[in-house]
Amino acid sequence: MKTIYKYPLKMTLDKQIIEIPMTGQIVDFAFQDDDPFIWMLFDKLFEGHNQKVIINIRGTGHDVSPETQIYFKSAHVAGFVWHLFYGYDTSGFDPVHFVKQNPNIAIPLTH
């Protein structure tokens, strides 16, 4: 079964790292009351098998971190346009070990 969760983000130019279940997918980025949020879709089958996602919010003209080269969406707030970029922190993840420990779970080949 799939579920959508809402994650609060900080309005900062520093990278943010959130832990989500594997196969989590960002489905929206927006501001509520001037605070940034992302909504993510998960398959509950993967709860307890987490991955780290690196999030960067950048303004127009700002540099984009090499860790977060995947563009998702832009959002407007208070006269400014902010752009959400993300990437995956794969350090410490061993897919062979995961498959051996979870033989009945099929892992998608792409995010």
C-alpha angles and dihedrals in degrees: 000000000000125000134185119226129188119225124195116224131197120246094238138121089227118100117262124208121205128180116226136168114273114273090029111155129200109234102172145009119197145140125250116189089346092304121117121236138173126206118213133193118218138182104230088216087078098052108131092027100091136182130192120243120197113215128195126182112201134183123224109285094021122125118255118229117243088232092062109043097141110099116210113169147322125238134189126225133160093351095309132106117221126191125210119218126175144179139179126256102218097173111124095016116120110188093191091056091046093052092047091051093044108034094163096056119089112213117211113236095225137035 
